[in-house]
């Protein structure tokens, strides 16, 4: 098995992808957290290691044979650059909407085109470029050993952790959702802390989860949503803003102004509750919080049952062995 993950690509001049990481390290500007893609790949490789499955990681593509199977994690065409035309490839997470790479199937032997969740899978299929059988659902695994909180809910000091991943229509959403939620919590005597997407390291997030009874997750939509699932793995119930539509402006490039989406693609009644807008938040938060305090949610159970590293890796191996 060959696994490829291209973290960097040239931005300005040929070869700068090798220089930029060195410059960031010298300047002390490396990001404090692993990106979603980095966590997906790290967890998958950990799953292979746990199962003692042999693999090659990022070996030179010139050494990969025509009959070797490749799992490639993204950056679009960069993720398969140099792979022989005959080599069977699983285009794993990180490949864009098919309309952006119509040459992919012409130039490479793509056997599967994976997506994290049902709404992104439906979106990819809707391009009409490739036959439906090429697409497959594959959720990445959560490291349930790392994301585990031993502290009982009634022993925690903070009522609410606000996870802020407000990314689209930022100014409007900050005013209408985030600030209004903070005002509500303050007026009703709930203590809270905050964490901002892209501005933390895993230790900080885990520490906040250890001290928080529940989490309010603010993201317009997620292809999978590793962060909220890490919270669930820590047995922290989630109250998720789920407004229901894809807001990325790139949708207009695909002539798809209305695409149904979700912020919590893996979620059931064990995980917590959802709200669509501020009015629903105000009317239902109290019930959510009291349900959490009475230990009626069991989010970690859901993650162990559906999204553990072991289950995710087994699913990928089933896909790999099917081609």
N, C-alpha and C positions, 0 to 999 in steps of 0.2 A: 504493500500500500504506500502510495506517495501522497503526502499532504503538502499543499502550497499555500502560503499566506504572504502576500506582498503588502507590507505595512506602508511603504513609502513609494512615491513615484516622482519623476522629474517635474518640477514646477516651472522653472525659468530657463535653465540651461542643462544640457546633457550631463548626467552624473551628479547633479546636486542632491539627488535623493540619498547619496552616500555621505554627503558633507553635512546636511542639515542636522541629523541626529548628533553629530560630533559638536557642532556649533551650539546646539541647545544645551548639551551637557556642560560645555565650557562656560556658558553664560548662566547656568543654573536655571534654565527655563523649561526643563522637561515637564510635561503635564503631570499633576499630582495624582492622577487616577488613570487606570487603564480604560481605554475606550471600550464601547460595547463590543466591537469586533475583536479586540484583543482578548477580552474576557471569554467570548465565544470560542475562540481558537484555543486558548489556554485550558479551558474546561474540557474541550473535546480531547486534546492531547492527554490531559490527566485521566480521562476515561479510558483511553487506549492503554495508558500505562497501568492503570488499575486492573484492567482485563488481560494484561500481558500480551496485547496485540502488537505485533511488530509493524513498524512503519518507518518511512524516510520523511524527514521534515525539511522542506526547502532545499533539496539537493538541486544541483544544476539541471535545468530542463534538458540539456543536451544528453544527459545520462539516463533520462527516462525513456524506456523502450516503447515501441509501437503497441505492445500488448499489455503494458503496465497500466493499471487503473490509477487515476488521479482524482483526489478531492481538492478542489481549489476554492479558497476563501477570498474571493473578491478582488476589489479595485478594478472591476470590469475586465476589459481586455488585458490589462496588466497582469491579471491573475492567471492567465493562460499563455502569456507571451513566451514563445520558444518551444511550447509543447508540440510534439509532432501531430500532423493532421489526423493520423490514424489512432492516436492514443485515446482510449475511453476516458471521458472527463465528467465528473459530477460538479456542476457549477453550484457551489454552496453559497451561503449567505454572503452578501457583499456585491452581488451582480445587480445592475440597475434594471429598470423597467425595460422589457425586451425591445421596445421600439428604439431605444438608445444604442443597442448593439445588434442590429439585424444581421451583420456579417458573422456573428459569433458561431452560428450553426453552419455557415458555409465554410468557414476556415478551420473549425475544430469539430471533433467527434463528441459533441455534447450528448450525454446519455440521460442526464437528469438536471433539472433546473429547480433548485430548492427555494422555498420561502418559509419564513418563521411562523406565520399565522394564516388563518383562513382568509382574512380580508385582504392581505397582500397577495395571497395565492390567487384569489379571484381577480384582483387587479392585474396581475401578470398574465393570467389566462385571457383577459379581456382584450389584450393587444391583438389577438388573432394571428400573430406571426408564426407561432409554433403550435404543434398539435398538443392537445390537453394532456396526453399520456406522458409527456416529457416533464411535466410539473409534479412536484412532490412536497408534502408538508413535512418540515423538520424543525421542531423547537430545540433551541440550544439548552444545555443542561445547567443547573444551578449547583454550585459547590455547597452542598448542605452541611458539610463538616465545618467549612469556614463560616457560613452564615447560620449561626446557631446562638441563641441567647439563653443562658441558664437562669436568668432572673425572672421570677414570677411576676405576672402582670400587677398584682396588688402591692408589690414591693417597689415598683418603679416610681421615680420622682416626678417625671414630666407627663402631663396628660397627652399631649399631641406633638408629633413631629410633622412639620410641613415639608414635603418634598417638592421643590419648585423647579419644574422643567417647562416653564412657560417659554415657548420658542417662536410661535407664530402669533401675529397680531399682538405683539408684546405689550405695547403701551395700553391698548384697550383692555386686554385681559388682566394686566396687573391692576388696573383701576377697578374693573368690574368684578373680578373674582378674588385675586390674592388679597388686596387691601381690605375688601369687604369681609373676607373670611377672618382675617386677623382682628378686625374690629369686632366681629361677632364673638370670637373666642375671648377677647379681653372683656367685653361687656358681660359675658356670662361666667366669667371667673375660671376659664380653662387656662392652665399654663401650657406654653408651647415653645418649641425650638424650631429652627429652620435648617435646611440644607439645600444648596443650590447646585443644580446639575452642572458638571464640569468644573466645580470649584472645591472639590473635596478629595480626600484619599479614603481607601476602604476602611482603615482603622477609625477614622473620624465618623464615618457613616455607621459602622458597627457599634461604636460607642453610644451614638445617639439612639440607635435602635434598642440597645440594652437598657436605656433609661426612659423609653417612651412607651406609653400604654397602647396608643394607636397611631396610625399615620394617615395624613391627608395627602393624596397623590395628585399633583396638578400637572397633567400633560395632555395635550390635545389629542394625541394618538400615538400608538406604539406598534412597531412591527412585531415585537415580542414583549419588551418591557422588563429587561433584566433587573433594573433597580427596584421596582416594586415587588418583583418576585424574590429578590434577596431579602426584602422586608418580610414577606410572607414566610420565607424559610426560617426567619428568626421568630416566628409565631406572633408577629405584630399584625393585627387586623388592619385592613386598608379601607379607607373611604375615598373612592376614586371619582374624580371629575371625568365624566365620559360624555362629551358633547355630541359625538356620533358621526363626525365627518372629517375627511382628509383636508387639511388646510394648507398643505405645501403648495406654493404658487406654481410649482412645476406641473401641476395637474392641467393647467391651461395649455401647456405645450403639447399635451397628449389629447387635447380636446375632450377633457373629462372634468368639467367644472364641479360635478357633484359625484363624490365617491364616498360610500359609507365606510366608516372606520371606527376603531375603538381604542381607548387608552389602556384597556386591560383585556387583551385577547385570551388570556388563560385565567379563568376566574369562576368560582361558583359560590354558593351560599356559605361555604366554610371560610371563605377568604375575607369577607366583609360586605360592604354595600357600595352602591354607586349613586351619583347624582348628576343631572344634566346641566343644571344652572344654579345660580345663587338662591333663587326661591326654594328649590328643592333641597339645597344644602341646609338652609335655615330650618325648614320644616322637618327634616329627617335626621340631622346630626345628633340630636339628643338621644333618639332611639338607638342609633348606631353605637354611640358611646356607652350607653347603659347595657346594651347587648354584649359589647366587648367586655365590660367590667364583670358581667355575670358568666364569663368564659363560655359563651355559646358559639364562638367561632373557633375553628381549628385550622388556621392557614398552613401551618407547617405540614400537617397531614396531607393537605392538597398537593404541596410541592413534592413531598416524598413519593406520592402516588403517581404524579404526572410529569415532573420536570427535574428529577434528579440527574446528575451526571451519568449515572449508570443507565437509566432509561433512555436518555438522549443518545448515548454512545451506541447502545444496542439498536436503536432505530436507524442510526447512520449505517451501522454494519449490515443491517437488513437491506437497506437501499444499495449499498456497495456490492453486496453479494448477488443482488438481483440483476446486475448489468453484465 
